[in-house]
Amino acid sequence: MDKSNNKSAFIAIALIVGLALGGGLGYAAAASKDEPTTQANSSMTKTAAGDGVTVGGARMVREKDIVDNAVEASNVTTVVSLVKLAGLVDTLKSEGPFTVFAPNNGAFEKLDAATVESLQQPENVDALKNILTYHVVAGTYTSADLKAMAQKGETIMSVQGEMLTPILEDNMIKIQDASGNKVDIETADVISSNGVTHVITSVMMPKN
């Protein structure tokens, strides 16, 4: 999908510099849209009208940035705490735009507890950043965009440097990570002032 954004270079530099990131070829960042198209999976909860969707019991507001919306949701508290620990809050509160695939709390419960605990240790902050930035893409990709990419067999570059692949199974959008694991989208198209968030049900692991 051919998209461009005059902020993409800044975004990539701001997120990559100083982080321990894996290598990879670049992918053109997507441009944000004035009116993003919403196409949610069946588990998505729409509000009757207004800003968007309800996540973790909280109504997401377009005027808030990605972080300020996320801190209101009770089902993504783990990833919010890890973003803070990794020092990525200011980046995700910047102009963007970004697409964030945010694992819900249950996603981290699927991981070995020792692994999660290890990632929270100061000496492993680079490994934590590596994983978290694998869940971030420069540009805005709504579920409609992801579906179109899946139909064309296109991939998308994460800020971490490895690829993510949107796929369709039973007409449901999933994200396949670099290891071939397929991740469900629990809530799609959470629109914020600086991008879009898709809440996912598993943590995606980069190879490097």
VOPAGU-2260 file (C-alpha; in pm, 1 decimal, decimal comma):
REM VOPAGU-2260
SITE   aa  ch    i         X         Y         Z
SITE  MET   A    0       0,0       0,0       0,0
SITE  ASP   A    1     155,7     326,0    -108,6
SITE  LYS   A    2     135,9     578,7     170,6
SITE  SER   A    3     352,3     870,9     270,6
SITE  ASN   A    4     370,4    1117,8     554,5
SITE  ASN   A    5     598,0    1411,5     595,8
SITE  LYS   A    6     647,6    1319,0     958,9
SITE  SER   A    7     754,4     959,9     897,7
SITE  ALA   A    8    1129,1    1025,9     898,3
SITE  PHE   A    9    1107,6    1209,9    1227,6
SITE  ILE   A   10     898,6     932,3    1379,5
SITE  ALA   A   11    1138,8     660,8    1278,1
SITE  ILE   A   12    1441,0     851,7    1409,5
SITE  ALA   A   13    1270,7     945,4    1735,1
SITE  LEU   A   14    1173,1     588,5    1807,1
SITE  ILE   A   15    1485,4     412,8    1684,6
SITE  VAL   A   16    1770,5     630,2    1812,2
SITE  GLY   A   17    1892,5     508,2    2146,3
SITE  LEU   A   18    1691,7     185,7    2136,4
SITE  ALA   A   19    1827,9    -160,7    2086,1
SITE  LEU   A   20    1640,7    -240,9    1769,8
SITE  GLY   A   21    1665,4    -519,5    1519,0
SITE  GLY   A   22    1774,7    -443,9    1164,2
SITE  GLY   A   23    1554,8    -452,2     859,3
SITE  LEU   A   24    1459,5    -284,7     538,3
SITE  GLY   A   25    1244,9      25,7     552,7
SITE  TYR   A   26     877,3      45,8     463,5
SITE  ALA   A   27     704,5     368,1     370,1
SITE  ALA   A   28     505,0     505,1     662,8
SITE  ALA   A   29     133,7     547,5     622,6
SITE  ALA   A   30     -36,3     882,0     612,9
SITE  SER   A   31    -308,1     958,0     862,9
SITE  LYS   A   32    -654,7    1013,3     724,0
SITE  ASP   A   33    -890,9    1296,1     807,8
SITE  GLU   A   34   -1173,3    1046,3     852,3
SITE  PRO   A   35   -1030,9     700,6     931,7
SITE  THR   A   36   -1249,8     411,6     822,0
SITE  THR   A   37   -1358,1     183,7    1103,6
SITE  GLN   A   38   -1392,3    -187,4    1040,7
SITE  ALA   A   39   -1389,4    -386,1    1362,8
SITE  ASN   A   40   -1386,4    -754,6    1438,0
SITE  SER   A   41   -1698,5    -900,1    1594,6
SITE  SER   A   42   -1557,6    -865,3    1948,1
SITE  MET   A   43   -1521,4    -489,0    1913,0
SITE  THR   A   44   -1757,0    -279,9    2127,8
SITE  LYS   A   45   -1883,2      31,1    1948,9
SITE  THR   A   46   -2028,3     325,5    2130,8
SITE  ALA   A   47   -2370,3     433,7    2008,5
SITE  ALA   A   48   -2230,4     761,6    1880,1
SITE  GLY   A   49   -1946,4    1000,9    1929,9
SITE  ASP   A   50   -1576,4     940,4    1957,7
SITE  GLY   A   51   -1524,0     571,6    1898,4
SITE  VAL   A   52   -1504,7     253,2    2098,5
SITE  THR   A   53   -1506,7     138,7    2458,0
SITE  VAL   A   54   -1190,5     -33,4    2579,3
SITE  GLY   A   55   -1161,9    -180,8    2926,1
SITE  GLY   A   56   -1476,1      -4,2    3037,5
SITE  ALA   A   57   -1355,4     338,5    2924,8
SITE  ARG   A   58   -1472,7     539,5    2628,0
SITE  MET   A   59   -1186,5     629,9    2398,7
SITE  VAL   A   60   -1175,6     994,9    2293,0
SITE  ARG   A   61   -1034,8    1119,6    1962,6
SITE  GLU   A   62    -900,9    1436,8    2122,6
SITE  LYS   A   63    -674,7    1236,9    2357,9
SITE  ASP   A   64    -343,8    1089,3    2247,9
SITE  ILE   A   65    -270,1     716,4    2242,1
SITE  VAL   A   66    -120,8     708,0    2592,3
SITE  ASP   A   67    -391,0     919,1    2757,1
SITE  ASN   A   68    -659,5     694,5    2610,5
SITE  ALA   A   69    -475,6     376,9    2710,9
SITE  VAL   A   70    -433,4     473,6    3076,2
SITE  GLU   A   71    -812,7     489,0    3107,6
SITE  ALA   A   72    -862,8     128,6    2991,7
SITE  SER   A   73    -858,2    -139,9    3259,7
SITE  ASN   A   74    -763,5    -423,8    3023,4
SITE  VAL   A   75    -429,7    -283,2    2898,8
SITE  THR   A   76    -271,8    -180,7    3228,5
SITE  THR   A   77      22,2    -417,8    3188,1
SITE  VAL   A   78     139,6    -279,5    2855,5
SITE  VAL   A   79      87,2      76,4    2981,1
SITE  SER   A   80     313,8       6,0    3279,7
SITE  LEU   A   81     577,2    -150,2    3052,6
SITE  VAL   A   82     567,5     148,3    2815,6
SITE  LYS   A   83     635,3     372,5    3115,1
SITE  LEU   A   84     914,8     144,4    3235,2
SITE  ALA   A   85    1075,8     146,7    2889,8
SITE  GLY   A   86    1066,8     526,8    2872,5
SITE  LEU   A   87     846,1     534,5    2561,8
SITE  VAL   A   88     561,9     747,9    2699,8
SITE  ASP   A   89     686,4    1078,8    2559,1
SITE  THR   A   90     737,0     921,7    2217,0
SITE  LEU   A   91     384,5     779,2    2204,7
SITE  LYS   A   92     243,2    1111,3    2321,7
SITE  SER   A   93     417,8    1297,9    2039,6
SITE  GLU   A   94     254,1    1408,1    1715,1
SITE  GLY   A   95     293,8    1078,7    1531,1
SITE  PRO   A   96      92,0     938,2    1369,8
SITE  PHE   A   97     138,1     584,2    1498,2
SITE  THR   A   98     -37,5     252,6    1474,1
SITE  VAL   A   99      -3,9      57,7    1798,7
SITE  PHE   A  100     -90,5    -308,6    1842,4
SITE  ALA   A  101    -147,2    -311,8    2218,0
SITE  PRO   A  102    -153,5    -652,0    2392,0
SITE  ASN   A  103    -425,7    -679,4    2653,1
SITE  ASN   A  104    -352,1    -798,9    3005,5
SITE  GLY   A  105    -445,9   -1154,6    2913,9
SITE  ALA   A  106    -178,2   -1153,8    2644,0
SITE  PHE   A  107      94,2   -1111,9    2905,1
SITE  GLU   A  108     -63,5   -1379,3    3123,8
SITE  LYS   A  109       2,9   -1623,8    2839,0
SITE  LEU   A  110     375,7   -1562,3    2875,1
SITE  ASP   A  111     596,0   -1731,8    3127,1
SITE  ALA   A  112     583,2   -1526,4    3446,7
SITE  ALA   A  113     960,6   -1534,0    3476,5
SITE  THR   A  114     991,3   -1382,6    3129,7
SITE  VAL   A  115     761,0   -1092,6    3213,9
SITE  GLU   A  116     943,0   -1035,5    3541,2
SITE  SER   A  117    1279,5   -1044,2    3365,3
SITE  LEU   A  118    1170,7    -781,8    3113,6
SITE  GLN   A  119    1098,0    -544,8    3400,7
SITE  GLN   A  120    1453,7    -555,1    3531,4
SITE  PRO   A  121    1667,8    -245,6    3459,1
SITE  GLU   A  122    1937,9    -450,7    3289,6
SITE  ASN   A  123    1683,2    -580,4    3035,0
SITE  VAL   A  124    1531,5    -246,8    2933,2
SITE  ASP   A  125    1673,1    -277,2    2579,8
SITE  ALA   A  126    1502,6    -614,5    2534,3
SITE  LEU   A  127    1176,8    -462,6    2661,4
SITE  LYS   A  128    1204,4    -171,2    2416,8
SITE  ASN   A  129    1277,6    -415,9    2137,9
SITE  ILE   A  130     954,0    -603,5    2203,0
SITE  LEU   A  131     738,7    -295,4    2257,7
SITE  THR   A  132     859,2    -116,1    1944,4
SITE  TYR   A  133     779,1    -432,5    1748,2
SITE  HIS   A  134     416,8    -346,4    1828,3
SITE  VAL   A  135     443,6       7,3    1685,0
SITE  VAL   A  136     421,2     115,7    1321,4
SITE  ALA   A  137     483,2     463,9    1182,2
SITE  GLY   A  138     165,4     594,2    1020,3
SITE  THR   A  139    -203,4     522,0    1060,0
SITE  TYR   A  140    -337,0     182,0     956,1
SITE  THR   A  141    -706,3     128,1    1027,4
SITE  SER   A  142    -866,2    -214,9    1008,0
SITE  ALA   A  143    -984,7    -128,5     657,0
SITE  ASP   A  144    -624,0     -58,4     558,1
SITE  LEU   A  145    -506,6    -382,8     717,0
SITE  LYS   A  146    -776,7    -580,3     537,1
SITE  ALA   A  147    -676,9    -429,2     202,5
SITE  MET   A  148    -312,7    -516,4     271,6
SITE  ALA   A  149    -407,1    -872,1     364,6
SITE  GLN   A  150    -597,0    -913,2      40,7
SITE  LYS   A  151    -290,9    -796,8    -154,1
SITE  GLY   A  152     -44,0   -1002,1      46,9
SITE  GLU   A  153     138,9    -692,4     169,3
SITE  THR   A  154     345,7    -658,8     484,5
SITE  ILE   A  155     416,7    -366,8     714,8
SITE  MET   A  156     741,0    -263,5     882,9
SITE  SER   A  157     743,6    -218,9    1259,1
SITE  VAL   A  158     954,5      51,3    1421,0
SITE  GLN   A  159    1162,7    -229,3    1571,7
SITE  GLY   A  160    1269,9    -322,9    1221,6
SITE  GLU   A  161    1096,4    -654,2    1156,7
SITE  MET   A  162     786,3    -717,4     951,3
SITE  LEU   A  163     424,3    -768,1    1051,7
SITE  THR   A  164     180,1    -934,8     814,4
SITE  PRO   A  165    -194,9    -861,9     814,7
SITE  ILE   A  166    -389,6   -1175,8     720,8
SITE  LEU   A  167    -754,5   -1272,9     679,6
SITE  GLU   A  168    -898,2   -1588,1     835,1
SITE  ASP   A  169   -1273,8   -1644,2     821,4
SITE  ASN   A  170   -1299,5   -1278,7     715,9
SITE  MET   A  171   -1135,3   -1172,2    1042,7
SITE  ILE   A  172    -819,7    -962,0    1043,7
SITE  LYS   A  173    -521,5   -1109,3    1226,8
SITE  ILE   A  174    -159,6   -1001,1    1254,2
SITE  GLN   A  175     115,5   -1252,9    1189,8
SITE  ASP   A  176     450,9   -1185,3    1353,8
SITE  ALA   A  177     798,9   -1265,0    1226,2
SITE  SER   A  178     784,7   -1611,4    1383,7
SITE  GLY   A  179     460,3   -1701,6    1207,5
SITE  ASN   A  180     236,0   -1663,2    1511,9
SITE  LYS   A  181    -111,9   -1531,2    1431,7
SITE  VAL   A  182    -257,1   -1277,7    1673,0
SITE  ASP   A  183    -625,9   -1190,2    1705,0
SITE  ILE   A  184    -747,1    -832,0    1720,7
SITE  GLU   A  185    -982,3    -795,7    2015,7
SITE  THR   A  186   -1073,4    -429,8    1957,9
SITE  ALA   A  187    -993,9    -249,5    1633,8
SITE  ASP   A  188    -973,9     115,8    1535,5
SITE  VAL   A  189    -927,7     292,6    1867,5
SITE  ILE   A  190    -877,0     637,0    1718,0
SITE  SER   A  191    -666,3     889,1    1910,0
SITE  SER   A  192    -532,3    1232,4    1822,9
SITE  ASN   A  193    -197,1    1091,3    1713,0
SITE  GLY   A  194    -289,1     760,2    1557,3
SITE  VAL   A  195    -481,6     438,9    1600,9
SITE  THR   A  196    -458,8     147,3    1843,6
SITE  HIS   A  197    -568,0    -211,5    1789,5
SITE  VAL   A  198    -597,8    -416,6    2108,9
SITE  ILE   A  199    -458,6    -766,9    2047,8
SITE  THR   A  200    -482,8   -1089,4    2245,6
SITE  SER   A  201    -120,5   -1207,9    2234,9
SITE  VAL   A  202     224,7   -1055,1    2262,1
SITE  MET   A  203     410,0   -1055,5    1929,2
SITE  MET   A  204     773,2   -1162,9    1955,5
SITE  PRO   A  205    1042,1   -1044,7    1712,2
SITE  LYS   A  206    1309,0   -1287,1    1602,4
SITE  ASN   A  207    1594,9   -1051,8    1689,2
